[in-house]
Amino acid sequence: MLRRDLLRAFWAAPILSPAAKGLPPLTIKEVKVISTSGGRNYRWVFVKIITSEPGLYGIGSAGNHFQPYAVIAAIEKHLAPFLIGKNPEQIEDLWQSGHLRTYWRNGPVNNNVLSGMDMALWDIKGKRAGMPVYDLLGGKVRDAVPCYDHCGGNSKEAVVESVQKSMAKGFRHIRVQLGAYGGGGFIPAGQGSRPEGGRGGSAFDEEVYVETIPPLFDYVRSKVGFGPKLCHDVHSHLSGINAVDFCRRMQPFQMFFIEDVLAPEQLAWYKQIRQTSTTAQAVGELFTHPFEYLPLINERLIDFVRCRVSSIGGITPAKKLATICEPLGVRTAFQEGGENDPVNQLAAYHIDISHPAFGIQEENNFPEFVRELLPGTAEIRGGYLYGNGKPGLGIDINEALAAKHPLQAAPLGGHYPLDRTLDGAVVRP
């Protein structure tokens, strides 16, 4: 009888609303765009959502290095009027309605806008709960977030020296490049068979790349052994059968992963890669639509998904992506990149540290000035990324300092620098 009475009392108990718990209902009072050069050549765009509760606001990253002004206009003219007066605690509903409000959904600019909103809402939720976002996502499942370092050089000897320095700093995961992206695959300026009156600069050649990079890793392994977990980024420079051949040649070096060996337009070739080698594949830096990465995950054609959190719409879709990966044995390796910002880095951190599908995080170190501009910026020590455990994302922005370093218009619209082949055709990045 006692058990029955307890159950009856439980089901009869009212579900307390925030107001009943002593917390008044929230509304969004203002949506601000804060853009800044970060004291150097960054093109950072942040969203600040201010609520009806005095002093309660959230910060989100809406970064798009190559189209920042398009993102700013979309936030100011379209997102902000849509959000005013709405309840910031309804994160999922606001994400879904924000995603569909444009009718034509997905795409980089829309996703950046959603990301700025979404991260700011999670920041607000955590601050109001007095908890870091990772606790709202289920709590820590690891003590810190391991990162991979970036190493390279213009010769095989310089590459080895760079890797050894990284190992001395405590990194176990190291990305190795020969020079810049595509390095090892360029025919020097003025050399090679070129069209009359054609371009005379350095030209990328897929076959040269495929012949050059595997011997580099053979040399690196001979000098540093198989202790460090090595990665390499092809940056989508290969196509078709060359990508298949390259991954087969890289298999003896036990790569932690090869990143973006193919452009997004040629994803079907990952089936052939999987059939011919066991070289692990990391894919997705350029993805903006779930139907780009979902088939690859579902068919187990890749090993790591490389999406940038702010490019797929923020924490809400990124945590769902990680959950899809988990039962299929695919891991996350969220993309960071040198032009990225500390808010996006921390958003990735909160998912990384709380999700079992985590694989690795790309490192990104910021100059000291950025820590003054964005207090709470995460730290990398001994190959691990550490947040500060404060409520929300754990980061803030010094608006006065940001205003002293406004966003600067870039030459030629700030386009991505493109490589070309001997005949002058553009190489897909």
N, C-alpha and C positions, 0 to 999 in steps of 0.2 A: 504494500500500500504506500509506503514511504517513497519507493522508487517512482510509482505512478504520480504521486503528488509533486515530486521534484521535476519530472518531465513536464507536467501540466504547467507548473510555474515557469519553467524555462521557455516553453512555447508561448506563454501568455505575456512574457516580459516584452516591453516595447523596444523596438530597434531605435537607438538614440541617434538623432541627426546631429550634425556638428553644432547646431544652435543649442540642442538639449545638453550637449556636453560642455557648454559654456563658450563655444566657438561660434561667433556670428557667421552667417553665410558670406561667402566671398564673391566679389565681382571684379572684372578687369576694368580698371579705370583709364589706363593709358598704355600704349604700345610705342616704344621708342626705338629708333634705329641708331646705333652707335657705330660709326665706321672710323677706321684709323689705319695709318701706315705702320703702326707699332714701332715707330722710331727708326725704321729702315725702309725696305721695299715690300713690306707685307701689304696685302689688300684685304683687310679683315672687316667683316660685317657682323655685328652682334645685335641681338634683339633683347630688349629689356621690357618685361611685362610687369607693370605696376598694378597692385591690387588695392581694393578698398580698405584693407587692414594697414594702418600706418606702419611704414617701414618694411612691409613685406613685398618683395619683388623677386623676379627670377631672371637669370641671364642665359641666353642660348646662342649657339654658333650658327650663322647662316652663310658661312664662308663660301665664296666662289671666286677664286683668284683671277679667272679669265673673263668673268662677266659680273663684277660686283655691282655695277650701277643698275643692271637689270634686276638684281635681287633687291636692291634698296627700293627701287620704284614699286616692285611687286608688294613689298611689305607695307610701305607708306600709303600707297594708293588703294590697295586691295585687302591685305590681311588685317591691318589695324582697324579699319572700319567694321570688318566682319567680327572682330573679337570684342570690341568695346561692349561692356555690360554682361558678358557671358561669365559663367562660373569656371574659374581656372582649375578647380579640383576635378573636373570631368575630362581628364586627359584623353582617354580613348575616344570619347564622343567628339571632342574638338579635333582630334587628329583625323578621324573618319570624315567629319563634315568639312574640315579644312582641305582634305585631300580631294573631295568631290565637288567643292564649291566652284572650281575652275572649269568643270565639265570635262575638258580634255586634261586628264591627269597624268601623273608621272613626268619624268623629264628633270634635268638638273636644276633649273631655276625653281620650279615648283617644289622640288624636294628640299632645296636649300631653305626656302621660306618655311616649309613645314618643320624642318629641323630646328630653326631658330625658335619657333613657337614651342615645339615639343620639349626641347631641353629646358627652356625657361619654365615651363609648367612643371616638369619634374623637380626643378630647383625649388620652386615655390612649395610643392608638395612635401619635399624633404625638410625644408626650413620650418614649415608649419608643424610637421610631426616631430621636429627635433631630432631627425635621423638622417644620416647620409643616404643617398639614393640607393647605394648597393644593399642597404638593409631593407629598403622598400621592395627590392627585387628578389629578396630571399636570404640575404646575408652572404658573408664571405664564404667561398669554398677553397680559397688559397690565401696564403699570407701576403703575397705581393704579386705583381704582374710582370713576368719575364718579357724582356724586349730583345729584338735583334738590332745589332749595330750596323752602321753603313761603313764599308771599307772599300778602298780601291786605289788605283795608281795607274800610271801610264806605261808601266813595265811589269813583268811578272815578279821581279825582285821587289819593286815598290809595293805591289799588292801584298806580298807575303809580309813585308815589314808592317804594313797597315793592319793586317790581321793579327799579328803578334802583339801589337800595341793594344788592340781591342781586347784580346784575351787577357792581357795584363790588367785591364780595367775591370775584369770580372764578367765580360760577356761570354756566354756559351753559344749564342745564336748570332751569326754574322753574315750579312749580305755582302757579296764580293762582286765588284764590277771592274772592268778594265777601262779606265777613263770614264767618260760620260755614258749615258744610255746609248746602246749600239756600239760602244767602244770595242774594238777588235774586228769590226765589220766595215770599217770605212776605207775607201780608196782615197789617198791623199789628193789635195787640190792639184789640178793640172795633170794628174795621171789618169791612165785608163783610156779606153776608146769612147770618145764623147761626140755628140752631134756638133756639126759646124755652127759656131755662134752660140752654143749652149752654155750652160752653167759651168763655172770652173772651180767651184768649191769642193770640199770633201763630199764624197758620195757613198751612201750605204749600199752594201752588197750582201745579200742573204748567205750565199755560199761561202764567202770569205768569213763571215761571222761563224757559221757552223764549223768551219775548219779551224778557227782560232781559239774559241772559248774553251772547248773540252781540254786541249793541251794546257791551257792556263790552270784549270782546276786540277789536272794531274800534277802539275808542278806544286801548287799550293798544298795539296794533300801530302806530297812527298816531304814537305818542309814542316808542316804543322800537325800532321797525322789526322786521325779520324775522330779526335775528341771534340773539336768545335763542330757545331751543326751549321752547315753552310747553305746559304740561299743565293739565288741569282735572279735578276730581273731582266727579262728580254724586252719588256716594254712594248709588247705587241708587234715587234719588228719582223717577225717571221710569218710565213704563210704556208699552208698546206703541208706538203710532204717534207719540206725543209724543217718545219716544226717537229714532225714525227721523228725525223732522222736525228735532230738535235737532242731530243729527250732520250733517245736510245743511246746516243754517244755519252750522255751525262750520267747514265745509270751507274757505272763503276765507282763514282765519287760519292755515293750515298748522300745525295742532296737532301736537306731538310725540306726544301721545295724549290721549284722553278716557277717564277712568277710571270703571268701573262705572256706565255710563249706565242699566243695567237691574239689577233684583234677580235673584238666582240662580233664582228661580221662573219667570223669563220669558226664559230664555236663547235660546229659539227665535227671538226677534225679531232676533238678531244676523244672521240670513240676510238679512232685509229691510234692515238697516242697511248691510250690505256691498254690496247691490245698488243702493243709492241714493246712497252717498257714499264718498269715499276717506279720511274722517277716521279716523285710527288709533285702535284700541280696545285699552285695557288692562283686563283682567278677572281676577277671582279672589280678591280680598281675603277673601271669605267662604267660599271653597271648602275643603272638608275631605275630599272623595272624588275619586279620580282620574277617575271617569266624569262629573264636572262639567266638568273642563277638557279631557280628552282629545278629545271630539268637536269642540270649538271649535278646538283646535290642528290636528287632522287635516283639518278642512274649511277651514282657513285663514280662519276667520271673525274671528279676533282677531290682534293684532300683538304684544301683550305679555301675559305671564301674571304675575298680581300676587299669587300666594300668599305667605303668611307662612311662613317655614321652620319655625317652631315649631308652626304650625297644621296642617301636613301630615305631621308625623312626624319632622322633623329633616333632617340632611344627606343621609342615605342616599336617601330618596325625592326630595329636592329636586335632587340631582345627576342622578337618572334623568329627572326632569321636564325639566331643561335639555337633556339628550341627546335626548329626544323632540322638543323644540322645534327643535333645530339644523337637521336636514335639511328641515324644513317652513317655514323662514324666519320662525319666531316667536321672540321674544326674551324674556328674563326681566326683570322689574322687581319684585324681591321686596319685599313690603310691610314697612314698619317701624312707623310709627305712634308718636305721642308717649308712649304708655304702655308701649312695648316696652323691652326691657332690652339692655345691652351684649353679653351672651353670644350672644343671637340675632343681633344685628347683626354680630358677628364670624363666626358660622356662615355667614351670607349672604355676607359678604366673601370667605371662603375659596372658596366656589363661584363667586362673581362674577369673581374675579381669575384663576381657572383654567379658565373655560369659554368657548368661542367664541360660545355662544348668549346671552351677557350683553347686556342692553340698557341698563339704568340701575338705580341703587339709590336708594331713598328715604333722605333724610338724617334723622338724629336726633342732636341735640346734648344732652349730659347736663351737669348742674351739676357743679362742681368736687368736691363731696363724693362723687359717684359714682365718680370716679377714685381716690379713697382707698378706697372700699368695694370696688371691682372693679379692682384694678391691672392694667393692660394694655388697658384700654378703648381702642378705636380712636379715631383723630382725624380730623376733617374740616378740610382746609386748601385754600383756593382752589377749592372745589367738588369735591374728591376725598377719598375715604375711604382712610385708611392704617392697616394693621395694623402690628405690631411685628416680625414675622418670627421670633418665638420658637417653640419646638417646641409642637405641639398647636394649640389655638385661640389660645394666647398671652394668656390671661386667667386671673386667680385671684380668690378672694373672701376678704375679711377677715371671718371668721365672728364674731369678737368684736364688730366694729363693726355687723354685720348684726343681731346679737342686741340691740344697744342701740336698734335701730329696727325693732321687730317689725311684722309685718303688722297693719294696723288694719281692723277690721270696718267696712264702708261702710254708710251709710244705705240702707234699703230693699233690702238684699242686694247693693248695688253694681251695679244694673241699668244698661243702656245708656240714655241719655236719648233718648226718642222724640219725633219731630215728629208733628203731627196736622193734618188738613185742616179746612176750615170746619165740616163737619158732625160733627167729632169723631173721625173714623176715624184709625187709626194709619197713618203713612207708613213703608214698609219702609226700613230703613237699609242 
